[in-house]
């Protein structure tokens, strides 16, 4: 299994290098088609390897690191090439492999276009390099390697937004890289502090020590630096402001991977590094993380509600909520981006509770958000391709969507994704939010229960606001505006390549909702181990 895990990382890396070689033929059109086909084949092979890894995983011992490779890499500073998976990282690796494969299939038929777009080979090379960084983040067990993998994803995503995006893509990409690089620099300082005091960067050794040898001041300082860096990527309020612009400008597949995987890298780091390595520092800062999480839930929901309402009702909408040039109109893609701020707030709240239930809920919500929001961004991208805009006033007006009558399959999928996102019982979005609030209701010893109960109440208010804005979106886009005459022209319904790309996400959203033990059975023993209970 360790060879399988290494192959997961090496295969897309070799594919990215291959796009630089003159092996695709002299004809530009043929070369681009071959490069896109290579992208689908390689990401499909990576998905197959991830399923082999999952099939060979010992579910009887999910807390034990499996498929490990551990060799000395830089002896002078005690850095090791250490890989492995447990019940926390395995679902994220499979989710990453699945989303990249579905995005590759989608791109083969719908490559992002625009003025002066580079060749598809450049797109494929960056796409595969992005996959390497995402997979490595969840597989490495050394703080220096974690930082390197964390950083690898930044450059490919920057160019995917800046070169294949739309609208104000360059400013959005610049803001993305500025926020994330600064956050990563602060995080690196925390890693270096831990490594210098503990004498090792090995995450497994540090977790086994559970803070031994690190003073309280060292733990608090390191935890603060690491938490800030990871909170930028999560993103946590108020460090979230790069996210709506990046999502609005990014191509469809860029938005899917940004929401489905890159945001999870931040919350995964909080669980993998902070909880076991600097537990005293994390306990000290947990109330503040919980407060920011609760505010983020309400803030994200209110922002989405403001964007969902018709233009006359959005006159009080802050300019920062709307993309430049759109006035007070709500952009559906921007709305889904702001919804991530709220949903990831539940993840952060579960982690801040420092309880087994809360952290399990956070990990479950991570996977659920990747599936549901990935599907939502695919659907919004399809609407934008058909209309040339994602403006809600346009989609619900006289020339708008009315999807139930014009494209019933897309309308049904949009409604399904919306009710999954609002946390309907029986779908994946329900369990993570429930467990996160349950953890906040009875937080770990040493944390203020009244404060966390207050956070839980605010989170509950956020669920009501979430239901409100998502139902408004479904009403306006799927049914149209009752004040306007319904459009009569037919709209292109679900295309075959769209069905292939979206159906697995819808099916897994239903499966995870009906069978939560599929994920919780993996994460629960591993979380107990990380929290020092076994």
Buried (B, 14 or more C-beta within 10 A) or exposed (E): BBEBBBBBBEBBBEBBEBBEEEEBEEEEEEBBBBBBBBBBEBBBBBBEBBEBBBEEBEEEEBBBBBBBBBEEBEEEEBBBBBBBBBBBBBBBBBBBBBBBBBBBBBBBEBBBEEEEEEBBBBBBBBBBBBBBBBBBBBBBBBBBBBBBBBBBBBBBBBBBBBBBBBBBBBEBBBBBBEBBEBBBEBBBBBBBBBBEBBEBBBBBBBBEBBBEEBEEEBBBBBBBBBBBBBBBBBBBBEBBEBBBBBBBBBBBBBBBBBBBBBBBBBBBBBBBBBBBBBBBBBBBBBBEBBBBBBBBBBBBBBBBBBBBBBBEEBEEBEEEBBBEEBBBBBBBBBBBBBBBBBBBBBBBBBBBBBBBBBBBBBBBBBBBBBBBBBBBBBBBBBBBBBBEBBBBBBBBBEEBBBBBBBBBBBBBBBBBBBBBBBBBEEBBBBBBBBBBBBBBBBBBEEBEEEBBBBBBBBBEBBBEBBBBBBBBBBBBBBBBBEEEEEBEEEBEBBBEBBEEBBBBBBEBBBBBBEEBEBBBEBBBBBBBBBBEEE
